[in-house]
Amino acid sequence: MNAQTHSPRLTRAVEATTVGSILHGAYGDYYEQIVALRHFKKKNPETRLVLFFATDLRKKEMEVFDLSFADEVHPRAALPDVPVDRFFQFQVFDEELRQDVLDHLPANVLAKIDRTHNRKPWTCVRDAWAEDPALCDVGLSDVGRQRLPQCEAENRVPPGLFDGRFTVGFLWRYRKPGGSVSDRGQLPMDDLIRLRSGLFRRLIEEYGAHVLVCGMNVVTTDANRERTDNKYVSRALDVPADSVTYLQGLSWGLELEIVRRCSLCVLMASGFSEALWFKRRAKATVMIDPPRSYLAKLLWNRMPMFDVRKPRELFFQLRQPHTADRVMRYLRGKELLPA
């Protein structure tokens, strides 16, 4: 046989498989799917991995992250035209994914998606964390690094803020009825704002903290609606104005990168808080006021986030409301405050 000739069977055996995945959902869902797919690519380096974004807006927003682990990245409009052998698909039972994407795909493309297995990103993220926690810290792309200084300036982050000063990042999230996480047991918004204001006044007065807040003091407009609607509120904390900076929802990924640099992060439960915990890893990151249904999901899925599987931590999380005194005792006990 001529050395240049290969049998069809041998040729097919050495050809790389091409696997597609449609990223969809909220920003936190996208981030966790990206982490899971980084892990998939590391475990299957010979596989060609093709990403499709369910919405053009999310594609533009998430381009601040390094997606170079994927061989190709496309908008969902390219799904019928980009050849893949099969899909490694997350949350295939999701109603929004079905209505917005799956119901509009040609039959030959749809046949490559297993619609009987509702693969959860959390399961893959948990495996990635156990194998290599660095996989869960998705870095910035060239675009992200170029845009970050402008995002900091537009958010009026004080120059040199992170150079030695004690900084506290705070993520506000208030659960509305009918969401994916139950609002049952949640305090009224007025009470939560009062409690959080008391906590951050203490940190400012006793430790000279500067607080960066994400999710508050933002007016929803047509320009930021997709990032802020139903999550950000126009209300502010009752703290000294010169000791707080409110991030304005200009970029989910870049504001995640800004907050990660804080000395301490105090977070209410959301996809943003999950991504921030993974990016900060060993750094001081604390969750407060989580809905009990959210804690149950963390435990059920054996997620490593916030150490909730440790009895002492779970006791703290269940003992709500998280008053300023209770949180301050917790922070001191874990030696998370300046000496």
N, C-alpha and C positions, 0 to 999 in steps of 0.2 A: 504494500500500500504506500502511496506517495505520502511523504512526511507532512505535506501541506493539506492533506485531505482528512477530514474528521467525519465520523459517522454522525447522523442526525441525533442518535441517542446520546452520544458523548457531548455534542454541542449543547443540547438542552440541559444536561447535567451541570455544566459549568457556567451557564448563563445566570446572571444575578437576578434574584427575585425583586420585583418592584412592589413596594407596599405603600399604600396611601392612608392618610388619616385626615378627617375633617375636624378642625378645631372649632369649637362652638361654646356658647354659654356666656356667663358673666366673665369679667376680667380675671377673677381668681380661678375660674374653671380653665380658662386659656392657659394661665401660668402653670397650673398643675398638670394639664395635658402636655405642655411643652417639657416639663420635668420628666414625665413618664416616657415621652418619646425620646428624650436624650438617653434615658436608661435603656430603652428598646434598641436604639442604634448602637450603643456601647456593647450590648449583648449580641447584636447581629450586624457586625461591621460590613459584612459582604452584601447586605440587603440595601437596595436603593430605597430611600425613604422620601416620600413626596407629601408635603403638607398642603392642605387646602383650607382657606379661612372662610367660615360661614358667612361673614359680612365683610364688606370692603372697609368699613370704618374700623373694625377690630384689627384688620390686617395692617392698616396704617398706624394705629395706636401701638400695636405690638412689635412694629419694626424697630423700636428702640432696644429690643432684646436681641441677643446673639442667637440667630437661628441657623448658623453655619453647620450645625450637626446634620441638618437635612440636606439632601441632594438637590431638591427643588422645592420652591414655595410658590403657590398660586392662589388666586382668588377662586371662589366657588364656581364662577362662570366657566372655569377651565375644566371642570370635572368631566364633562363628556368627551373632551378632546385629548386629555393627558392619559396615556396608557399606564395602567397599573394592573398587577396580577390579582391582588386582593387588598382588603382594607383591614387595618388594625384600628378599630373604631371604638370610641368611648361613648357611654350613655346613649346607646342606640334607641332606647325607649323614650328619650326626652321628646316631649310633644313639640317644642319649638324647633328642634332639629328636624323632626319629621315634617312639620308643616312648611318650614322655610327652605329645606334642602332636599330631603329624601323623596318627598312626594313629587319632586320636579325632575328627578333623574331618569335617564333612559333605562330601560329594563336591563340592558347588558351591563351597565355600571352598577345598578342596584343589586344585581345578582352576586356581585363580588363583596358585598357587605353582609356579615352575619348579623341578622336582625333577631336572633333568638337568644343572644348572650349580651346582657347589659353590663359590659365591662366598666368598672369604676376606676377613675383616675387615682383615687386614694389608695387602692390596693397596689397599684404600680408605683406610686410615690413612696409608699411605705417600704417597698422592696428596694427602691433606689436609695432611700435614706439608710437602710440597714447595710447596703453594700458600699456606698460611698456618699456621705452627706454633701460633699462638694457638688454632686450632680444636681442638688436641689437649689443651688444658688446660680440662677441663670444670669450671666453677665450682660453688660450692655454691648450693643453693636456699635459700629463706627458712627452710625446715625445717632444713636442714643448718647454716646460720649460727646458728640458735637453739639447736641441740643441741650444737654444737662446744664451748662452754665447759664444759658438764656432762661431756662425754666426756673432756676434758682433766683435769677434777677427779677423775673416777672412775678414770682411769689414773694418778693421782698424779703428773702432770707438774708439776715444781716451778714455782711462780709466777715469772714474769719470766725463765724459763730462756733464752729466745731473745733477751733484751735484752743483746747484746754478748758473751755467752759463746760459746766454741767448742763447738759441738754436733755430734755424729756420729750419724746414723741408720743402723741396721744391720737388714737384713732377712735372717732365717734361713729357708732352704728346703732340705729334704733330700729328694732324689728316692727314691721307693720303687719296687721292681720292678713292671713292668707299667703304668707311667704313660705319659702322652702324650709325655714326654721321657725318653729312656733314662737309666738310672742307671749305665750302663757306665762304668768308669773312676773312679767316685766313691770318694773315700776313706771309710774307716769313720767313723761318726759321732764316736766318741771322738777320732779324730785331727783331724777338722775343728773340733770344739769347742776342742781344745787350741790349734790354729793361730789360730783367731779370738780366743781369750782372750789369746794372746800379742800379737796386733796391737792390740787395744783397750787392753790394759795399757800398751803403748808410747804410744798416743795420750793416755791419761789422765796418765801420768807426765811425758811430755815437753811436752805442750801444754795440760794442764789440761782435757781434754775431758770433757763429759758425754755419755754414750751412751744413745740411745733404741733399744731393741731390739723388733722386731716378729717374733713367731714362736717365742719361747722363754719358758720359765718360766711356762707357762700350763697349768692342768689342764683337760682337756676335760670338759665337763658337758653335760647335756641343753640348758641354756640357750644354750651357745655352740657346740654341736657342728657346726652347719651352716657356721660361719665358720672353725672351727679344726681339725676332724677331718682327720687324715692330713697336716696341714701344720705345726701348732704342736707343740712338744715341751715336756715338763715340766721339762727340764733347763735350767740357767742357765750363763752364762759365769763363768769364774774371774777376776773383776775386783772391785775395791773396791765394796762395796754402795752407798756414798753417791755413786758416780759413774755409776750406771746406773739407768735406768727401763725396766721391761718393760711394753709395751703389752699389754692383756689380751684383744684380739680382740673389743672391744665394738661396733665399727663399721668395716667395711672402708673405706668412703669417708672417714669422719672421721679415722681413724688415718692414712690416706693424706695427708690435709690437715695433720695434726700433723707427720708425718715430713718433709714437703716443706719445712718451715721450718728444717731443720737446716743448719748451715754446710757439711757434707759428708755425702753418703750413700754407704754401702758396701753393696752389694746382691748377694744370690744370685739367680739367674735365676728369674723367675716373672711371672705377670700383674701382681702388685703392683709389681714392679720396673719393668716396662714402663710402666705408668701413671705411676709416680713419675718416670721419666725424661722422659716427655712433659710432665708438669706443671712440672718444674723447668727444662727446656730448657737454658739456658746455664749453669746452676749446677753446682757440683762434684758429679758423680754417677758412681760407679765400680762396675763389675760385677766380682765375683771368683768363682772356682771354677765357671764355667759348664760344663755337660756339653758335650762336643764335638758331640753331635748338635744341641744348641740353637744353637751357633755356626753349624753348617751350615745350619740353618733361617733364621737371620738373613741369612746370605750369599745363600742361594738366593732368598729373597724380597726381597733388596735393601733391607732395613730399615735406617733411619738410626740406630737405637738403639746407643748405646755406641761409636760410631765403629769398629765391628769391621771395616769394609771398608778401613780404613787399615792398611798393613802393620805399622807400629810397634805399633798397638793390638792387632792380631791376634796378633802375636808374643807380647805380654804375656799375652793370654788363653790361648794354647796352652801357654805355659810354666808348667805346674802341677806340684806344688801351689803355691798362692799363700801362701808363708811370710810371716811378719811382716816380715822384712828385705826381701823382694822387693816387697811392697806398699808399705812405707815409702819405698823408693827410687823407686817409680813415683809416689807421691803428691808427693814432693819434686820429682821431675823435671817434673811437670806444674804445679808451684807451687800445689798444692791445700791446703797446710798454712799455718797462721799464720806470719807473718814473725818 
